[in-house]
Structures are given as structure tokens and as C-alpha cells.
Amino acid sequence: CGESGRRCSDRSALAEHRSLHAEERPHICGECGDSFQWSSALSVHLRIHRGETP
């Protein structure tokens, strides 16, 4: 990453890392509209809607 110097394993990881600097939140919950920077955070969030413990 040109901004922070972080090295990423591939282009996909770099793109996801760069979204931190831009404060992008492209992963949107279809149930409530909350948005997340990381797909993994959305996955954890979706457990709430399924009645599972996050």
C-alpha cells in the first residue's frame, strides 16, 4: 500500500486494505442496511439476524 507501506498477499487483499484508507463500506446487510468495510464483519453481523450468537 502506497499510503501505509503495508504489504498484501495479492491484489484482492490490497484492494480490501485500501478501502480502510478511503473509509469505504461496500459490504451491505440486505436485512437492515448496515454497511461494513470487511466481508467477514458482515458475515458476523448476519448471525444477529439468524438468531445466532455473534
PDB file with SEQRES, HELIX, SHEET and CRYST1 records, atoms N, CA, C and O in Angstrom:
SEQRES   1 A   54  CYS GLY GLU SER GLY ARG ARG CYS SER ASP ARG SER ALA          
SEQRES   2 A   54  LEU ALA GLU HIS ARG SER LEU HIS ALA GLU GLU ARG PRO          
SEQRES   3 A   54  HIS ILE CYS GLY GLU CYS GLY ASP SER PHE GLN TRP SER          
SEQRES   4 A   54  SER ALA LEU SER VAL HIS LEU ARG ILE HIS ARG GLY GLU          
SEQRES   5 A   54  THR PRO                                                      
HELIX    1 AA1 ARG A   11  ALA A   22  1                                  12    
HELIX    2 AA2 SER A   39  ARG A   50  1                                  12    
SHEET    1 AA1 2 HIS A  27  ILE A  28  0                                        
SHEET    2 AA1 2 SER A  35  PHE A  36 -1                                        
CRYST1    1.000    1.000    1.000  90.00  90.00  90.00 P 1           1          
ATOM      1  N   CYS A   1       0.853  -1.183   0.000  1.00  0.00           N  
ATOM      2  CA  CYS A   1       0.000   0.000   0.000  1.00  0.00           C  
ATOM      3  C   CYS A   1       0.894   1.241   0.000  1.00  0.00           C  
ATOM      4  O   CYS A   1       1.801   1.366   0.822  1.00  0.00           O  
ATOM      5  N   GLY A   2       0.629   2.134  -0.914  1.00  0.00           N  
ATOM      6  CA  GLY A   2       1.419   3.351  -1.006  1.00  0.00           C  
ATOM      7  C   GLY A   2       1.217   4.307   0.152  1.00  0.00           C  
ATOM      8  O   GLY A   2       2.076   5.145   0.427  1.00  0.00           O  
ATOM      9  N   GLU A   3       0.095   4.189   0.827  1.00  0.00           N  
ATOM     10  CA  GLU A   3      -0.209   5.103   1.927  1.00  0.00           C  
ATOM     11  C   GLU A   3       0.391   4.655   3.252  1.00  0.00           C  
ATOM     12  O   GLU A   3       0.927   5.471   4.002  1.00  0.00           O  
ATOM     13  N   SER A   4       0.303   3.362   3.540  1.00  0.00           N  
ATOM     14  CA  SER A   4       0.740   2.876   4.846  1.00  0.00           C  
ATOM     15  C   SER A   4       1.974   1.981   4.789  1.00  0.00           C  
ATOM     16  O   SER A   4       2.576   1.685   5.822  1.00  0.00           O  
ATOM     17  N   GLY A   5       2.354   1.549   3.582  1.00  0.00           N  
ATOM     18  CA  GLY A   5       3.512   0.678   3.461  1.00  0.00           C  
ATOM     19  C   GLY A   5       3.215  -0.790   3.709  1.00  0.00           C  
ATOM     20  O   GLY A   5       4.118  -1.626   3.658  1.00  0.00           O  
ATOM     21  N   ARG A   6       1.978  -1.105   3.972  1.00  0.00           N  
ATOM     22  CA  ARG A   6       1.603  -2.496   4.241  1.00  0.00           C  
ATOM     23  C   ARG A   6       1.751  -3.334   2.971  1.00  0.00           C  
ATOM     24  O   ARG A   6       1.415  -2.883   1.876  1.00  0.00           O  
ATOM     25  N   ARG A   7       2.255  -4.551   3.130  1.00  0.00           N  
ATOM     26  CA  ARG A   7       2.371  -5.478   2.009  1.00  0.00           C  
ATOM     27  C   ARG A   7       1.230  -6.470   2.085  1.00  0.00           C  
ATOM     28  O   ARG A   7       0.953  -7.030   3.146  1.00  0.00           O  
ATOM     29  N   CYS A   8       0.574  -6.686   0.969  1.00  0.00           N  
ATOM     30  CA  CYS A   8      -0.558  -7.605   0.908  1.00  0.00           C  
ATOM     31  C   CYS A   8      -0.206  -8.779   0.005  1.00  0.00           C  
ATOM     32  O   CYS A   8       0.625  -8.662  -0.895  1.00  0.00           O  
ATOM     33  N   SER A   9      -0.848  -9.903   0.258  1.00  0.00           N  
ATOM     34  CA  SER A   9      -0.517 -11.136  -0.449  1.00  0.00           C  
ATOM     35  C   SER A   9      -0.947 -11.140  -1.914  1.00  0.00           C  
ATOM     36  O   SER A   9      -0.325 -11.814  -2.736  1.00  0.00           O  
ATOM     37  N   ASP A  10      -1.995 -10.401  -2.249  1.00  0.00           N  
ATOM     38  CA  ASP A  10      -2.464 -10.356  -3.636  1.00  0.00           C  
ATOM     39  C   ASP A  10      -3.258  -9.077  -3.873  1.00  0.00           C  
ATOM     40  O   ASP A  10      -3.463  -8.283  -2.955  1.00  0.00           O  
ATOM     41  N   ARG A  11      -3.698  -8.887  -5.103  1.00  0.00           N  
ATOM     42  CA  ARG A  11      -4.421  -7.655  -5.454  1.00  0.00           C  
ATOM     43  C   ARG A  11      -5.728  -7.508  -4.691  1.00  0.00           C  
ATOM     44  O   ARG A  11      -6.114  -6.406  -4.303  1.00  0.00           O  
ATOM     45  N   SER A  12      -6.400  -8.623  -4.483  1.00  0.00           N  
ATOM     46  CA  SER A  12      -7.669  -8.589  -3.758  1.00  0.00           C  
ATOM     47  C   SER A  12      -7.461  -8.100  -2.326  1.00  0.00           C  
ATOM     48  O   SER A  12      -8.213  -7.261  -1.831  1.00  0.00           O  
ATOM     49  N   ALA A  13      -6.444  -8.628  -1.674  1.00  0.00           N  
ATOM     50  CA  ALA A  13      -6.137  -8.211  -0.302  1.00  0.00           C  
ATOM     51  C   ALA A  13      -5.737  -6.740  -0.262  1.00  0.00           C  
ATOM     52  O   ALA A  13      -6.102  -6.018   0.666  1.00  0.00           O  
ATOM     53  N   LEU A  14      -4.990  -6.300  -1.264  1.00  0.00           N  
ATOM     54  CA  LEU A  14      -4.588  -4.893  -1.325  1.00  0.00           C  
ATOM     55  C   LEU A  14      -5.802  -3.990  -1.513  1.00  0.00           C  
ATOM     56  O   LEU A  14      -5.903  -2.944  -0.873  1.00  0.00           O  
ATOM     57  N   ALA A  15      -6.716  -4.385  -2.383  1.00  0.00           N  
ATOM     58  CA  ALA A  15      -7.923  -3.585  -2.609  1.00  0.00           C  
ATOM     59  C   ALA A  15      -8.742  -3.476  -1.332  1.00  0.00           C  
ATOM     60  O   ALA A  15      -9.266  -2.409  -1.014  1.00  0.00           O  
ATOM     61  N   GLU A  16      -8.853  -4.577  -0.601  1.00  0.00           N  
ATOM     62  CA  GLU A  16      -9.612  -4.549   0.648  1.00  0.00           C  
ATOM     63  C   GLU A  16      -8.901  -3.674   1.675  1.00  0.00           C  
ATOM     64  O   GLU A  16      -9.550  -2.923   2.403  1.00  0.00           O  
ATOM     65  N   HIS A  17      -7.577  -3.767   1.739  1.00  0.00           N  
ATOM     66  CA  HIS A  17      -6.815  -2.933   2.668  1.00  0.00           C  
ATOM     67  C   HIS A  17      -6.967  -1.449   2.322  1.00  0.00           C  
ATOM     68  O   HIS A  17      -7.151  -0.623   3.216  1.00  0.00           O  
ATOM     69  N   ARG A  18      -6.893  -1.110   1.049  1.00  0.00           N  
ATOM     70  CA  ARG A  18      -7.010   0.289   0.633  1.00  0.00           C  
ATOM     71  C   ARG A  18      -8.352   0.892   1.016  1.00  0.00           C  
ATOM     72  O   ARG A  18      -8.450   2.098   1.247  1.00  0.00           O  
ATOM     73  N   SER A  19      -9.381   0.066   1.085  1.00  0.00           N  
ATOM     74  CA  SER A  19     -10.698   0.583   1.453  1.00  0.00           C  
ATOM     75  C   SER A  19     -10.685   1.156   2.871  1.00  0.00           C  
ATOM     76  O   SER A  19     -11.510   2.008   3.201  1.00  0.00           O  
ATOM     77  N   LEU A  20      -9.756   0.696   3.706  1.00  0.00           N  
ATOM     78  CA  LEU A  20      -9.620   1.268   5.055  1.00  0.00           C  
ATOM     79  C   LEU A  20      -9.266   2.746   4.983  1.00  0.00           C  
ATOM     80  O   LEU A  20      -9.815   3.563   5.722  1.00  0.00           O  
ATOM     81  N   HIS A  21      -8.352   3.077   4.094  1.00  0.00           N  
ATOM     82  CA  HIS A  21      -7.918   4.467   3.967  1.00  0.00           C  
ATOM     83  C   HIS A  21      -9.028   5.343   3.393  1.00  0.00           C  
ATOM     84  O   HIS A  21      -9.131   6.520   3.739  1.00  0.00           O  
ATOM     85  N   ALA A  22      -9.841   4.786   2.534  1.00  0.00           N  
ATOM     86  CA  ALA A  22     -10.915   5.544   1.896  1.00  0.00           C  
ATOM     87  C   ALA A  22     -12.204   5.512   2.716  1.00  0.00           C  
ATOM     88  O   ALA A  22     -13.174   6.195   2.390  1.00  0.00           O  
ATOM     89  N   GLU A  23     -12.202   4.717   3.775  1.00  0.00           N  
ATOM     90  CA  GLU A  23     -13.374   4.530   4.633  1.00  0.00           C  
ATOM     91  C   GLU A  23     -14.586   4.052   3.835  1.00  0.00           C  
ATOM     92  O   GLU A  23     -15.722   4.429   4.120  1.00  0.00           O  
ATOM     93  N   GLU A  24     -14.321   3.212   2.831  1.00  0.00           N  
ATOM     94  CA  GLU A  24     -15.401   2.620   2.053  1.00  0.00           C  
ATOM     95  C   GLU A  24     -16.047   1.505   2.865  1.00  0.00           C  
ATOM     96  O   GLU A  24     -15.377   0.827   3.644  1.00  0.00           O  
ATOM     97  N   ARG A  25     -17.335   1.323   2.682  1.00  0.00           N  
ATOM     98  CA  ARG A  25     -18.070   0.271   3.372  1.00  0.00           C  
ATOM     99  C   ARG A  25     -18.955  -0.439   2.337  1.00  0.00           C  
ATOM    100  O   ARG A  25     -20.175  -0.276   2.330  1.00  0.00           O  
ATOM    101  N   PRO A  26     -18.315  -1.231   1.462  1.00  0.00           N  
ATOM    102  CA  PRO A  26     -19.040  -1.807   0.330  1.00  0.00           C  
ATOM    103  C   PRO A  26     -19.906  -3.028   0.644  1.00  0.00           C  
ATOM    104  O   PRO A  26     -20.703  -3.446  -0.196  1.00  0.00           O  
ATOM    105  N   HIS A  27     -19.764  -3.604   1.835  1.00  0.00           N  
ATOM    106  CA  HIS A  27     -20.499  -4.824   2.185  1.00  0.00           C  
ATOM    107  C   HIS A  27     -21.742  -4.435   2.982  1.00  0.00           C  
ATOM    108  O   HIS A  27     -21.646  -4.040   4.144  1.00  0.00           O  
ATOM    109  N   ILE A  28     -22.905  -4.552   2.348  1.00  0.00           N  
ATOM    110  CA  ILE A  28     -24.154  -4.053   2.924  1.00  0.00           C  
ATOM    111  C   ILE A  28     -25.068  -5.199   3.314  1.00  0.00           C  
ATOM    112  O   ILE A  28     -25.265  -6.143   2.549  1.00  0.00           O  
ATOM    113  N   CYS A  29     -25.623  -5.105   4.516  1.00  0.00           N  
ATOM    114  CA  CYS A  29     -26.568  -6.100   5.015  1.00  0.00           C  
ATOM    115  C   CYS A  29     -27.907  -5.916   4.304  1.00  0.00           C  
ATOM    116  O   CYS A  29     -28.481  -4.826   4.318  1.00  0.00           O  
ATOM    117  N   GLY A  30     -28.394  -6.975   3.691  1.00  0.00           N  
ATOM    118  CA  GLY A  30     -29.675  -6.928   2.998  1.00  0.00           C  
ATOM    119  C   GLY A  30     -30.862  -6.874   3.935  1.00  0.00           C  
ATOM    120  O   GLY A  30     -31.971  -6.544   3.515  1.00  0.00           O  
ATOM    121  N   GLU A  31     -30.641  -7.197   5.208  1.00  0.00           N  
ATOM    122  CA  GLU A  31     -31.723  -7.197   6.194  1.00  0.00           C  
ATOM    123  C   GLU A  31     -31.982  -5.812   6.784  1.00  0.00           C  
ATOM    124  O   GLU A  31     -33.132  -5.387   6.900  1.00  0.00           O  
ATOM    125  N   CYS A  32     -30.907  -5.111   7.156  1.00  0.00           N  
ATOM    126  CA  CYS A  32     -31.095  -3.843   7.877  1.00  0.00           C  
ATOM    127  C   CYS A  32     -30.388  -2.648   7.242  1.00  0.00           C  
ATOM    128  O   CYS A  32     -30.617  -1.510   7.650  1.00  0.00           O  
ATOM    129  N   GLY A  33     -29.537  -2.890   6.252  1.00  0.00           N  
ATOM    130  CA  GLY A  33     -28.863  -1.788   5.585  1.00  0.00           C  
ATOM    131  C   GLY A  33     -27.550  -1.347   6.206  1.00  0.00           C  
ATOM    132  O   GLY A  33     -26.890  -0.458   5.668  1.00  0.00           O  
ATOM    133  N   ASP A  34     -27.148  -1.948   7.332  1.00  0.00           N  
ATOM    134  CA  ASP A  34     -25.843  -1.617   7.899  1.00  0.00           C  
ATOM    135  C   ASP A  34     -24.767  -1.951   6.876  1.00  0.00           C  
ATOM    136  O   ASP A  34     -24.938  -2.864   6.068  1.00  0.00           O  
ATOM    137  N   SER A  35     -23.660  -1.218   6.907  1.00  0.00           N  
ATOM    138  CA  SER A  35     -22.590  -1.478   5.955  1.00  0.00           C  
ATOM    139  C   SER A  35     -21.275  -1.701   6.693  1.00  0.00           C  
ATOM    140  O   SER A  35     -21.071  -1.215   7.806  1.00  0.00           O  
ATOM    141  N   PHE A  36     -20.392  -2.447   6.041  1.00  0.00           N  
ATOM    142  CA  PHE A  36     -19.145  -2.873   6.664  1.00  0.00           C  
ATOM    143  C   PHE A  36     -17.998  -2.782   5.673  1.00  0.00           C  
ATOM    144  O   PHE A  36     -18.189  -2.935   4.467  1.00  0.00           O  
ATOM    145  N   GLN A  37     -16.804  -2.531   6.197  1.00  0.00           N  
ATOM    146  CA  GLN A  37     -15.615  -2.487   5.352  1.00  0.00           C  
ATOM    147  C   GLN A  37     -15.208  -3.891   4.922  1.00  0.00           C  
ATOM    148  O   GLN A  37     -14.680  -4.069   3.824  1.00  0.00           O  
ATOM    149  N   TRP A  38     -15.444  -4.874   5.757  1.00  0.00           N  
ATOM    150  CA  TRP A  38     -14.957  -6.231   5.522  1.00  0.00           C  
ATOM    151  C   TRP A  38     -16.117  -7.196   5.335  1.00  0.00           C  
ATOM    152  O   TRP A  38     -17.124  -7.112   6.037  1.00  0.00           O  
ATOM    153  N   SER A  39     -15.972  -8.111   4.388  1.00  0.00           N  
ATOM    154  CA  SER A  39     -16.997  -9.136   4.184  1.00  0.00           C  
ATOM    155  C   SER A  39     -17.110 -10.026   5.414  1.00  0.00           C  
ATOM    156  O   SER A  39     -18.194 -10.521   5.724  1.00  0.00           O  
ATOM    157  N   SER A  40     -15.998 -10.233   6.117  1.00  0.00           N  
ATOM    158  CA  SER A  40     -16.030 -11.062   7.325  1.00  0.00           C  
ATOM    159  C   SER A  40     -16.849 -10.390   8.427  1.00  0.00           C  
ATOM    160  O   SER A  40     -17.526 -11.074   9.194  1.00  0.00           O  
ATOM    161  N   ALA A  41     -16.795  -9.068   8.514  1.00  0.00           N  
ATOM    162  CA  ALA A  41     -17.591  -8.348   9.512  1.00  0.00           C  
ATOM    163  C   ALA A  41     -19.076  -8.463   9.185  1.00  0.00           C  
ATOM    164  O   ALA A  41     -19.905  -8.585  10.086  1.00  0.00           O  
ATOM    165  N   LEU A  42     -19.410  -8.423   7.905  1.00  0.00           N  
ATOM    166  CA  LEU A  42     -20.801  -8.610   7.502  1.00  0.00           C  
ATOM    167  C   LEU A  42     -21.266 -10.014   7.860  1.00  0.00           C  
ATOM    168  O   LEU A  42     -22.391 -10.189   8.328  1.00  0.00           O  
ATOM    169  N   SER A  43     -20.425 -11.009   7.649  1.00  0.00           N  
ATOM    170  CA  SER A  43     -20.784 -12.392   7.988  1.00  0.00           C  
ATOM    171  C   SER A  43     -21.092 -12.537   9.473  1.00  0.00           C  
ATOM    172  O   SER A  43     -22.059 -13.199   9.850  1.00  0.00           O  
ATOM    173  N   VAL A  44     -20.273 -11.919  10.311  1.00  0.00           N  
ATOM    174  CA  VAL A  44     -20.513 -11.956  11.758  1.00  0.00           C  
ATOM    175  C   VAL A  44     -21.814 -11.233  12.077  1.00  0.00           C  
ATOM    176  O   VAL A  44     -22.606 -11.714  12.887  1.00  0.00           O  
ATOM    177  N   HIS A  45     -22.041 -10.094  11.454  1.00  0.00           N  
ATOM    178  CA  HIS A  45     -23.260  -9.313  11.672  1.00  0.00           C  
ATOM    179  C   HIS A  45     -24.508 -10.112  11.302  1.00  0.00           C  
ATOM    180  O   HIS A  45     -25.513 -10.055  12.010  1.00  0.00           O  
ATOM    181  N   LEU A  46     -24.450 -10.849  10.210  1.00  0.00           N  
ATOM    182  CA  LEU A  46     -25.616 -11.605   9.742  1.00  0.00           C  
ATOM    183  C   LEU A  46     -26.079 -12.648  10.752  1.00  0.00           C  
ATOM    184  O   LEU A  46     -27.237 -13.067  10.731  1.00  0.00           O  
ATOM    185  N   ARG A  47     -25.189 -13.062  11.625  1.00  0.00           N  
ATOM    186  CA  ARG A  47     -25.568 -14.017  12.675  1.00  0.00           C  
ATOM    187  C   ARG A  47     -26.651 -13.441  13.578  1.00  0.00           C  
ATOM    188  O   ARG A  47     -27.486 -14.184  14.094  1.00  0.00           O  
ATOM    189  N   ILE A  48     -26.645 -12.145  13.772  1.00  0.00           N  
ATOM    190  CA  ILE A  48     -27.661 -11.487  14.598  1.00  0.00           C  
ATOM    191  C   ILE A  48     -29.039 -11.724  13.996  1.00  0.00           C  
ATOM    192  O   ILE A  48     -29.987 -12.048  14.710  1.00  0.00           O  
ATOM    193  N   HIS A  49     -29.145 -11.563  12.694  1.00  0.00           N  
ATOM    194  CA  HIS A  49     -30.430 -11.741  12.018  1.00  0.00           C  
ATOM    195  C   HIS A  49     -30.879 -13.198  12.012  1.00  0.00           C  
ATOM    196  O   HIS A  49     -32.074 -13.484  11.948  1.00  0.00           O  
ATOM    197  N   ARG A  50     -29.926 -14.110  12.077  1.00  0.00           N  
ATOM    198  CA  ARG A  50     -30.258 -15.537  12.104  1.00  0.00           C  
ATOM    199  C   ARG A  50     -30.498 -16.042  13.525  1.00  0.00           C  
ATOM    200  O   ARG A  50     -30.836 -17.209  13.720  1.00  0.00           O  
ATOM    201  N   GLY A  51     -30.325 -15.172  14.511  1.00  0.00           N  
ATOM    202  CA  GLY A  51     -30.544 -15.555  15.898  1.00  0.00           C  
ATOM    203  C   GLY A  51     -29.393 -16.326  16.509  1.00  0.00           C  
ATOM    204  O   GLY A  51     -29.552 -16.972  17.545  1.00  0.00           O  
ATOM    205  N   GLU A  52     -28.227 -16.261  15.870  1.00  0.00           N  
ATOM    206  CA  GLU A  52     -27.045 -16.933  16.391  1.00  0.00           C  
ATOM    207  C   GLU A  52     -26.246 -15.952  17.240  1.00  0.00           C  
ATOM    208  O   GLU A  52     -26.386 -14.737  17.099  1.00  0.00           O  
ATOM    209  N   THR A  53     -25.421 -16.481  18.111  1.00  0.00           N  
ATOM    210  CA  THR A  53     -24.556 -15.629  18.917  1.00  0.00           C  
ATOM    211  C   THR A  53     -23.388 -15.167  18.055  1.00  0.00           C  
ATOM    212  O   THR A  53     -22.696 -15.997  17.465  1.00  0.00           O  
ATOM    213  N   PRO A  54     -23.155 -13.861  17.972  1.00  0.00           N  
ATOM    214  CA  PRO A  54     -22.040 -13.364  17.142  1.00  0.00           C  
ATOM    215  C   PRO A  54     -20.683 -13.763  17.683  1.00  0.00           C  
ATOM    216  O   PRO A  54     -19.658 -13.419  17.094  1.00  0.00           O  
TER     217      PRO A  54                                                      
END                                                                             
